[in-house]
Each structure stands twice: as structure tokens, then as C-alpha cells.
């Protein structure tokens, strides 16, 4: 299993991505009915992209989720500058940024895009801190 919401499992995570009312601001919901949901995965390990695509495909074939990947914060900010991203899955330990600073810079740059922070089991407190700082939610990556 690639990702899980604390105490809920992958199915709950996928439901949160697909369930527009819980995951996206209302202003975004109307436009999402006509196009796929664009999610930017910001994670140094590109293998997570393929694994997440497999999990989302297995759980919700035809859900209309378009995943993009950036391996560094600089690449993510560049992609976000072009617009069209509906949500961000954000790893905090990147080659060019680490920890809370990664979240703070992303949130300041894309304050209107929901951010789901990806943490390691040992960093669950950091995940809670990012939610208090404005993240939509956090997910604990399985080891």
C-alpha cells in the first residue's frame, strides 16, 4: 500500500480525492465536472507517482484524476505558476527544500490550491503542524 490516511486506509484517501465537496473549495467544484482533477505530486521519489497511479486506477477506474509529478520544490513552483492544478500532494523532504519550510513556501506560492502533506510515520506531528498552518490534510506514507 502506498499511502494511507491515518486510521483510514487507501480507500478513504481515494474517496477524499474523488469526493469533491470534502477536498476542493466550492469555487473549484463546478469547473471540475467538465475536466479531470489535476493533482500535482511533489515528491523526490518518482516511483511514488507510478504507485499512486496504480492505486488510484485500481480503486476508482475512470475517476478522472490527472497526476503530474515534480521532484523538487523549484519544479513544483514552476509548474504551479502555469495554473490549472486543483490539488497538491506535497512531500516535505525534497532535494532543494526540507521540512516545514517546504510547506510554507508552497502554501505562500499557491495559497488557493488545497495541499495534502505527505509525512513519514515519525513525522506525524509535523503533519499536524502543517494542517494548523493551512494544509487541507496530511497523509502518512507507509514505510
TORPA-4810 file (N, C-alpha, C, O; in nm, 3 decimals):
<nodes>
NODE_1_0.085_-0.118_0.000_0.000_0.000_0.000_0.089_0.123_0.000_0.187_0.128_0.074_X
NODE_2_0.059_0.221_-0.079_0.143_0.339_-0.096_0.113_0.447_0.006_0.204_0.490_0.077_X
NODE_3_-0.009_0.490_0.015_-0.046_0.598_0.106_-0.164_0.556_0.191_-0.245_0.472_0.150_X
NODE_4_-0.173_0.613_0.307_-0.293_0.590_0.387_-0.323_0.715_0.468_-0.233_0.788_0.509_X
NODE_5_-0.450_0.739_0.489_-0.489_0.842_0.583_-0.480_0.777_0.720_-0.521_0.662_0.736_X
NODE_6_-0.427_0.848_0.817_-0.413_0.790_0.949_-0.544_0.725_0.992_-0.648_0.791_0.995_X
NODE_7_-0.539_0.597_1.025_-0.653_0.519_1.075_-0.763_0.495_0.972_-0.872_0.455_1.011_X
NODE_8_-0.738_0.517_0.842_-0.850_0.502_0.749_-0.820_0.414_0.628_-0.913_0.351_0.577_X
NODE_9_-0.699_0.405_0.580_-0.667_0.322_0.466_-0.678_0.394_0.333_-0.729_0.506_0.326_X
NODE_10_-0.629_0.329_0.230_-0.622_0.390_0.096_-0.759_0.424_0.042_-0.777_0.530_-0.020_X
NODE_11_-0.857_0.338_0.064_-0.990_0.366_0.009_-1.043_0.498_0.058_-1.105_0.572_-0.019_X
NODE_12_-1.022_0.531_0.184_-1.067_0.660_0.237_-0.992_0.773_0.168_-1.052_0.876_0.135_X
NODE_13_-0.860_0.755_0.146_-0.782_0.857_0.077_-0.837_0.881_-0.063_-0.858_0.995_-0.104_X
NODE_14_-0.861_0.774_-0.136_-0.914_0.789_-0.272_-1.051_0.855_-0.268_-1.080_0.941_-0.350_X
NODE_15_-1.134_0.815_-0.172_-1.265_0.880_-0.158_-1.249_1.030_-0.135_-1.327_1.109_-0.187_X
NODE_16_-1.149_1.070_-0.057_-1.128_1.212_-0.030_-1.085_1.285_-0.157_-1.126_1.399_-0.179_X
NODE_17_-1.003_1.221_-0.240_-0.962_1.284_-0.365_-1.081_1.297_-0.458_-1.098_1.401_-0.522_X
NODE_18_-1.163_1.193_-0.466_-1.274_1.192_-0.559_-1.394_1.270_-0.506_-1.470_1.327_-0.585_X
NODE_19_-1.412_1.273_-0.376_-1.525_1.342_-0.316_-1.500_1.493_-0.316_-1.435_1.546_-0.227_X
NODE_20_-1.551_1.558_-0.416_-1.518_1.699_-0.439_-1.558_1.790_-0.325_-1.486_1.885_-0.295_X
NODE_21_-1.669_1.764_-0.262_-1.715_1.851_-0.156_-1.621_1.854_-0.035_-1.615_1.955_0.035_X
NODE_22_-1.550_1.746_-0.011_-1.458_1.741_0.102_-1.320_1.793_0.068_-1.248_1.841_0.156_X
NODE_23_-1.281_1.784_-0.058_-1.142_1.807_-0.094_-1.116_1.943_-0.157_-1.006_1.997_-0.143_X
NODE_24_-1.213_1.999_-0.225_-1.190_2.120_-0.300_-1.280_2.234_-0.254_-1.393_2.211_-0.209_X
NODE_25_-1.230_2.357_-0.265_-1.317_2.471_-0.237_-1.434_2.474_-0.334_-1.423_2.426_-0.447_X
NODE_26_-1.546_2.529_-0.292_-1.667_2.532_-0.375_-1.646_2.597_-0.510_-1.704_2.552_-0.609_X
NODE_27_-1.566_2.701_-0.517_-1.545_2.770_-0.644_-1.483_2.678_-0.747_-1.503_2.697_-0.867_X
NODE_28_-1.409_2.579_-0.704_-1.342_2.488_-0.796_-1.434_2.377_-0.843_-1.418_2.327_-0.955_X
NODE_29_-1.530_2.337_-0.761_-1.612_2.219_-0.789_-1.684_2.226_-0.922_-1.684_2.128_-0.996_X
NODE_30_-1.744_2.338_-0.957_-1.819_2.348_-1.082_-1.731_2.322_-1.203_-1.772_2.253_-1.295_X
NODE_31_-1.610_2.377_-1.203_-1.523_2.358_-1.319_-1.469_2.216_-1.327_-1.432_2.172_-1.436_X
NODE_32_-1.464_2.143_-1.216_-1.412_2.007_-1.218_-1.505_1.908_-1.284_-1.462_1.801_-1.326_X
NODE_33_-1.631_1.941_-1.295_-1.725_1.849_-1.357_-1.699_1.835_-1.507_-1.744_1.738_-1.568_X
NODE_34_-1.628_1.930_-1.567_-1.603_1.925_-1.710_-1.463_1.876_-1.745_-1.433_1.860_-1.864_X
NODE_35_-1.376_1.852_-1.649_-1.240_1.811_-1.678_-1.186_1.723_-1.565_-1.242_1.721_-1.456_X
NODE_36_-1.076_1.652_-1.593_-1.016_1.570_-1.485_-0.963_1.658_-1.373_-0.929_1.775_-1.394_X
NODE_37_-0.956_1.602_-1.255_-0.895_1.669_-1.141_-0.744_1.662_-1.160_-0.688_1.553_-1.175_X
NODE_38_-0.678_1.776_-1.160_-0.532_1.780_-1.178_-0.465_1.788_-1.042_-0.482_1.884_-0.968_X
NODE_39_-0.387_1.684_-1.010_-0.317_1.676_-0.883_-0.167_1.676_-0.912_-0.118_1.597_-0.992_X
NODE_40_-0.096_1.765_-0.844_0.049_1.771_-0.856_0.112_1.698_-0.738_0.095_1.738_-0.623_X
NODE_41_0.184_1.590_-0.767_0.258_1.517_-0.665_0.399_1.576_-0.659_0.472_1.572_-0.758_X
NODE_42_0.436_1.629_-0.543_0.568_1.686_-0.523_0.641_1.592_-0.427_0.616_1.594_-0.306_X
NODE_43_0.729_1.510_-0.481_0.794_1.403_-0.405_0.924_1.369_-0.476_0.927_1.356_-0.599_X
NODE_44_1.031_1.354_-0.400_1.162_1.329_-0.462_1.172_1.193_-0.530_1.251_1.176_-0.622_X
NODE_45_1.094_1.096_-0.487_1.098_0.962_-0.545_0.988_0.947_-0.650_0.870_0.937_-0.617_X
NODE_46_1.027_0.946_-0.777_0.930_0.936_-0.886_0.851_0.805_-0.881_0.741_0.797_-0.937_X
NODE_47_0.904_0.705_-0.818_0.834_0.578_-0.805_0.700_0.592_-0.736_0.608_0.513_-0.763_X
NODE_48_0.685_0.690_-0.648_0.557_0.713_-0.582_0.449_0.752_-0.682_0.332_0.720_-0.663_X
NODE_49_0.487_0.820_-0.788_0.390_0.860_-0.890_0.327_0.738_-0.954_0.205_0.729_-0.965_X
NODE_50_0.411_0.644_-0.996_0.358_0.523_-1.060_0.273_0.441_-0.963_0.168_0.389_-0.999_X
NODE_51_0.320_0.432_-0.838_0.245_0.357_-0.739_0.110_0.423_-0.709_0.009_0.354_-0.695_X
NODE_52_0.109_0.555_-0.699_-0.016_0.626_-0.674_-0.111_0.611_-0.791_-0.231_0.591_-0.772_X
NODE_53_-0.059_0.620_-0.913_-0.144_0.600_-1.031_-0.206_0.461_-1.029_-0.325_0.446_-1.059_X
NODE_54_-0.127_0.360_-0.994_-0.180_0.224_-0.985_-0.289_0.215_-0.879_-0.395_0.157_-0.905_X
NODE_55_-0.265_0.272_-0.762_-0.365_0.266_-0.654_-0.493_0.339_-0.692_-0.603_0.288_-0.669_X
NODE_56_-0.480_0.456_-0.749_-0.599_0.531_-0.788_-0.673_0.460_-0.901_-0.796_0.457_-0.902_X
NODE_57_-0.599_0.404_-0.994_-0.661_0.332_-1.104_-0.733_0.208_-1.057_-0.844_0.179_-1.104_X
NODE_58_-0.673_0.133_-0.963_-0.736_0.013_-0.910_-0.862_0.046_-0.833_-0.963_-0.025_-0.843_X
NODE_59_-0.856_0.153_-0.755_-0.968_0.186_-0.666_-1.081_0.258_-0.738_-1.198_0.238_-0.704_X
NODE_60_-1.049_0.340_-0.836_-1.151_0.422_-0.899_-1.122_0.437_-1.049_-1.085_0.545_-1.094_X
NODE_61_-1.138_0.331_-1.124_-1.112_0.344_-1.267_-1.207_0.446_-1.326_-1.327_0.445_-1.298_X
NODE_62_-1.152_0.533_-1.407_-1.233_0.636_-1.470_-1.270_0.751_-1.378_-1.365_0.823_-1.406_X
NODE_63_-1.197_0.769_-1.268_-1.231_0.874_-1.173_-1.197_1.013_-1.226_-1.242_1.113_-1.169_X
NODE_64_-1.119_1.020_-1.335_-1.088_1.150_-1.392_-0.984_1.227_-1.313_-0.997_1.348_-1.296_X
NODE_65_-0.881_1.158_-1.264_-0.774_1.222_-1.190_-0.649_1.220_-1.277_-0.605_1.113_-1.321_X
NODE_66_-0.592_1.338_-1.302_-0.471_1.352_-1.381_-0.357_1.389_-1.288_-0.355_1.498_-1.232_X
NODE_67_-0.261_1.296_-1.270_-0.148_1.319_-1.180_-0.029_1.373_-1.257_0.007_1.322_-1.363_X
NODE_68_0.033_1.477_-1.202_0.159_1.529_-1.254_0.261_1.517_-1.142_0.225_1.506_-1.025_X
NODE_69_0.391_1.519_-1.179_0.496_1.499_-1.080_0.602_1.606_-1.089_0.638_1.650_-1.199_X
NODE_70_0.652_1.649_-0.975_0.770_1.735_-0.965_0.858_1.677_-0.854_0.810_1.646_-0.745_X
NODE_71_0.986_1.662_-0.882_1.078_1.601_-0.787_1.147_1.700_-0.695_1.212_1.660_-0.598_X
NODE_72_1.133_1.829_-0.723_1.193_1.933_-0.641_1.092_2.046_-0.623_1.001_2.062_-0.703_X
NODE_73_1.109_2.123_-0.517_1.019_2.234_-0.493_1.027_2.337_-0.605_0.924_2.392_-0.645_X
NODE_74_1.146_2.364_-0.655_1.159_2.462_-0.763_1.078_2.420_-0.886_1.015_2.505_-0.949_X
NODE_75_1.079_2.293_-0.919_0.999_2.243_-1.031_0.850_2.253_-1.004_0.771_2.282_-1.094_X
NODE_76_0.812_2.227_-0.879_0.671_2.237_-0.841_0.622_2.380_-0.852_0.513_2.405_-0.904_X
NODE_77_0.702_2.475_-0.802_0.661_2.616_-0.809_0.653_2.663_-0.954_0.566_2.742_-0.989_X
NODE_78_0.744_2.615_-1.037_0.740_2.648_-1.179_0.610_2.595_-1.241_0.542_2.668_-1.314_X
NODE_79_0.575_2.469_-1.211_0.452_2.412_-1.267_0.330_2.486_-1.214_0.237_2.514_-1.290_X
NODE_80_0.329_2.519_-1.087_0.215_2.591_-1.028_0.199_2.730_-1.088_0.087_2.782_-1.093_X
NODE_81_0.306_2.789_-1.133_0.298_2.924_-1.193_0.218_2.924_-1.322_0.171_3.030_-1.365_X
NODE_82_0.201_2.809_-1.384_0.123_2.798_-1.508_-0.026_2.778_-1.482_-0.106_2.784_-1.575_X
NODE_83_-0.064_2.753_-1.356_-0.205_2.735_-1.320_-0.259_2.599_-1.359_-0.187_2.515_-1.413_X
NODE_84_-0.386_2.579_-1.329_-0.456_2.457_-1.368_-0.440_2.339_-1.274_-0.490_2.231_-1.304_X
NODE_85_-0.373_2.356_-1.161_-0.359_2.247_-1.063_-0.469_2.263_-0.958_-0.488_2.371_-0.902_X
NODE_86_-0.541_2.153_-0.933_-0.654_2.156_-0.840_-0.615_2.118_-0.697_-0.682_2.158_-0.602_X
NODE_87_-0.507_2.040_-0.683_-0.463_1.996_-0.550_-0.316_1.956_-0.558_-0.264_1.921_-0.664_X
NODE_88_-0.250_1.963_-0.443_-0.109_1.930_-0.433_-0.091_1.822_-0.326_-0.141_1.836_-0.215_X
NODE_89_-0.019_1.715_-0.361_0.028_1.617_-0.264_0.175_1.650_-0.243_0.255_1.635_-0.335_X
NODE_90_0.211_1.695_-0.124_0.342_1.755_-0.101_0.427_1.676_-0.003_0.396_1.669_0.116_X
NODE_91_0.535_1.617_-0.054_0.636_1.559_0.033_0.720_1.672_0.090_0.746_1.771_0.021_X
NODE_92_0.761_1.659_0.214_0.831_1.769_0.279_0.983_1.762_0.266_1.050_1.863_0.282_X
NODE_93_1.036_1.646_0.236_1.181_1.631_0.225_1.219_1.617_0.079_1.215_1.508_0.021_X
NODE_94_1.256_1.728_0.021_1.292_1.736_-0.121_1.439_1.774_-0.133_1.497_1.825_-0.038_X
NODE_95_1.500_1.750_-0.249_1.641_1.785_-0.265_1.672_1.933_-0.242_1.781_1.967_-0.197_X
NODE_96_1.576_2.020_-0.273_1.602_2.164_-0.261_1.524_2.233_-0.148_1.524_2.356_-0.140_X
NODE_97_1.457_2.156_-0.063_1.382_2.214_0.048_1.345_2.101_0.145_1.316_1.989_0.104_X
NODE_98_1.345_2.133_0.275_1.313_2.031_0.374_1.217_2.082_0.480_1.218_2.200_0.516_X
NODE_99_1.135_1.991_0.530_1.051_2.015_0.646_0.944_2.121_0.626_0.889_2.138_0.517_X
NODE_100_0.917_2.191_0.733_0.811_2.291_0.737_0.832_2.402_0.633_0.735_2.458_0.583_X
NODE_101_0.957_2.433_0.602_0.986_2.536_0.503_0.927_2.498_0.367_0.880_2.585_0.294_X
NODE_102_0.930_2.370_0.334_0.872_2.324_0.207_0.724_2.357_0.202_0.675_2.411_0.103_X
NODE_103_0.653_2.326_0.310_0.510_2.357_0.314_0.487_2.508_0.310_0.404_2.555_0.233_X
NODE_104_0.560_2.582_0.391_0.538_2.727_0.399_0.559_2.794_0.263_0.481_2.881_0.224_X
NODE_105_0.664_2.756_0.191_0.690_2.817_0.061_0.582_2.779_-0.040_0.537_2.862_-0.119_X
NODE_106_0.540_2.652_-0.038_0.435_2.607_-0.130_0.304_2.677_-0.100_0.236_2.725_-0.191_X
NODE_107_0.268_2.683_0.027_0.141_2.745_0.068_0.140_2.895_0.034_0.038_2.948_-0.009_X
NODE_108_0.253_2.962_0.053_0.261_3.105_0.020_0.249_3.127_-0.132_0.190_3.226_-0.176_X
NODE_109_0.304_3.035_-0.210_0.303_3.049_-0.355_0.167_3.012_-0.414_0.119_3.077_-0.507_X
NODE_110_0.104_2.909_-0.358_-0.023_2.859_-0.412_-0.126_2.852_-0.300_-0.178_2.744_-0.271_X
NODE_111_-0.154_2.964_-0.237_-0.243_2.970_-0.120_-0.385_2.923_-0.150_-0.457_2.882_-0.060_X
NODE_112_-0.425_2.929_-0.278_-0.562_2.893_-0.314_-0.578_2.749_-0.362_-0.687_2.708_-0.402_X
NODE_113_-0.470_2.671_-0.359_-0.474_2.531_-0.401_-0.466_2.443_-0.276_-0.374_2.461_-0.195_X
NODE_114_-0.559_2.349_-0.257_-0.552_2.260_-0.140_-0.423_2.179_-0.141_-0.383_2.124_-0.244_X
NODE_115_-0.359_2.172_-0.026_-0.234_2.098_-0.011_-0.255_1.984_0.088_-0.301_2.006_0.201_X
NODE_116_-0.222_1.864_0.045_-0.220_1.747_0.131_-0.072_1.715_0.154_0.000_1.687_0.058_X
NODE_117_-0.027_1.720_0.277_0.113_1.698_0.309_0.137_1.548_0.330_0.060_1.481_0.398_X
NODE_118_0.245_1.497_0.271_0.286_1.358_0.287_0.396_1.352_0.393_0.498_1.419_0.380_X
NODE_119_0.375_1.272_0.497_0.474_1.261_0.604_0.514_1.116_0.623_0.443_1.024_0.583_X
NODE_120_0.628_1.097_0.686_0.669_0.965_0.732_0.601_0.941_0.866_0.554_1.034_0.931_X
NODE_121_0.595_0.816_0.905_0.531_0.781_1.033_0.592_0.862_1.146_0.520_0.908_1.235_X
NODE_122_0.723_0.881_1.144_0.791_0.953_1.251_0.759_1.103_1.250_0.784_1.172_1.350_X
NODE_123_0.705_1.154_1.139_0.679_1.298_1.125_0.532_1.334_1.139_0.489_1.438_1.089_X
NODE_124_0.453_1.251_1.205_0.311_1.277_1.216_0.282_1.410_1.285_0.187_1.479_1.248_X
NODE_125_0.362_1.448_1.382_0.343_1.578_1.449_0.366_1.692_1.351_0.297_1.794_1.356_X
NODE_126_0.463_1.677_1.263_0.488_1.778_1.160_0.366_1.790_1.068_0.330_1.900_1.027_X
NODE_127_0.304_1.677_1.037_0.182_1.679_0.956_0.072_1.760_1.023_0.004_1.839_0.958_X
NODE_128_0.055_1.739_1.152_-0.047_1.815_1.226_-0.014_1.964_1.227_-0.103_2.048_1.218_X
NODE_129_0.114_1.996_1.237_0.155_2.137_1.236_0.122_2.202_1.102_0.081_2.318_1.098_X
NODE_130_0.140_2.129_0.993_0.108_2.187_0.861_-0.042_2.210_0.846_-0.083_2.308_0.784_X
NODE_131_-0.122_2.122_0.902_-0.268_2.142_0.898_-0.304_2.268_0.976_-0.387_2.347_0.932_X
NODE_132_-0.243_2.286_1.090_-0.267_2.408_1.168_-0.220_2.532_1.092_-0.272_2.641_1.113_X
NODE_133_-0.122_2.513_1.003_-0.069_2.624_0.924_-0.142_2.647_0.792_-0.107_2.738_0.718_X
NODE_134_-0.243_2.565_0.763_-0.321_2.589_0.643_-0.332_2.474_0.545_-0.404_2.486_0.446_X
NODE_135_-0.264_2.362_0.569_-0.278_2.247_0.480_-0.419_2.190_0.491_-0.481_2.198_0.597_X
NODE_136_-0.468_2.134_0.383_-0.601_2.072_0.383_-0.602_1.951_0.475_-0.698_1.930_0.549_X
NODE_137_-0.494_1.871_0.470_-0.485_1.748_0.549_-0.342_1.698_0.537_-0.260_1.757_0.466_X
NODE_138_-0.312_1.589_0.606_-0.184_1.522_0.588_-0.208_1.372_0.579_-0.303_1.319_0.635_X
NODE_139_-0.118_1.306_0.506_-0.122_1.161_0.490_0.010_1.104_0.538_0.115_1.164_0.515_X
NODE_140_0.005_0.990_0.603_0.125_0.923_0.648_0.164_0.820_0.543_0.086_0.730_0.511_X
NODE_141_0.285_0.835_0.488_0.335_0.736_0.393_0.373_0.612_0.471_0.434_0.620_0.577_X
NODE_142_0.337_0.498_0.417_0.377_0.373_0.482_0.522_0.348_0.456_0.576_0.385_0.352_X
NODE_143_0.585_0.285_0.551_0.728_0.253_0.536_0.746_0.137_0.442_0.858_0.095_0.416_X
</nodes>
